[in-house]
């Protein structure tokens, strides 16, 4: 049960798959929404309301931005 995380906490997903240029940021602060049902990973929402699905995510379960 170590993979279960708190919903609504701050997370930092790896964004290498979504970047167009190699000098773009590799991560950004997002909100953890849910576990992905179609992929092995987590769904995270950025401040610009874009949803990322990534399996490489760092969580900060002590910070809740909303």
N, C-alpha and C positions, 0 to 999 in steps of 0.2 A: 503493500500500500504506500510505498515511498513515492510513487509517481503521481499520486493525487495531490492537487494543489488547490489553494483557495481561490474561488471565483472573484473577480473584480480587483485583484492585486496587480501591482506593477510587474511587467515582464519585459525582457529584452530579447526579441527573436533575432536569429541570424538572417540577414536580408540579402545575402549574396546572390540568391536565385532571382531576386526581383530587381537587382541593380542593372543599369544600362552601361555604366562606366566603371572601370576598376578603382577609381578614386572616390566613389560614392561611399557614404557611411555604411558600415557593415551591420550596425544595429541602431535601434532607436527605442525610446521609452514608449511602451504600449500598454494597453489594458487587456488582461487575460479574460477572454469571453467564455470559451468552452473547449471541450475536447473534440477534435475533428471526427466525424462519423465515417467519412469516405477515405481518409488518409491516416497514417500513423503520425500524429502530431497534435499541436495545439493551435487554436484559432485566437489571434491577437488583433486588437483594433488600435490603429495609430491615431494620433490627435487629429489627423486630416480625414478621419472616418474610413480609411482604407483597411481592409481585413487581410491579414497575412496568415498563412498556414505554414508552420515550421516545426520540426521535431527538435531542433537545437535552440532551446530557450533557457535563459537565466531568469529566475523568479526572485522578487523581493516581497515576501509575504507579509512584511510589517508595514508596508506603505500602500494606502488605498487612495488613489487620486480623485475618485468620484464619490 
